[in-house]
Amino acid sequence: MDYLAKTYYFDYDTDEIQHIIDEFNTETLTTKEKVKQLYIKVRDGWRYDPYYIRLNKEAYKASTTAKKNSGHCLDKAILLIACLRGLGIPARIHLAKVKNHIGVERLIEKFGTNELTPHGMINVYLNGKWLKASPAFNKALCEKCNVAPLEFDGEQDSMFQEYDNQGGVFMEYIEDYGYFEDVPYEFILNNIKEHYTAIYKQYEGLNEIRL
């Protein structure tokens, strides 16, 4: 498998992605430093928005998210992967189902559940091993939810904050779908259809859903 390839979704040759990674395209930074700084840039540069669901293929292109100031966890993962590949750093998308235990009132109102699926994160190859990282929750949102922002040191997996600052359960992984070489658009779409059937039927035919 080629985890450096440019694809329809990981379109790192576009001006939008090149503009993001230009500052990191230097020999003064180590590969680990590039990954850590890019992680923070994507984590905090795009506000997390779980209520804006994309249904069309073009919306999942990294360059599409690059033009916005917010994104779903999938959008932010795809953007970070494209940036990493654009710098010659192997990366791939990893999907899972998670359960949110904090601030769930609106989630349950909109989705009918506090389970979010598919949740997108990244796998990045550093120093001879694959590491998991999730750039979904921006710093401002974490502070609002009383949770420490998720850091990534380039040495250990950084998936989600299990507890808030008071020790209460925050996020829980309940199913792992594994990793993919490219964005599995049909898998994502079928996952949305299966888990949020009423929402999908209500908005079927639209390119995007705003809940």
Secondary structure, DSSP 8 states (H G I E B T S, - for coil): --TT---SSS-TTSHHHHHHHGGG-STTS-HHHHHHHHHHHHHHHSEE-TTEEE-SGGGGSHHHHHTSSEE-HHHHHHHHHHHHHHTT--EEEEEEEEEE-SS-HHHHHHHSSSEEEEEEEEEEEETTEEEEE---S-HHHHHHTT-------SSS-B---SB-TTS-B-EEEEEEEEEESS--HHHHHHHHHHHSHHHHHHHTT-SEEE-
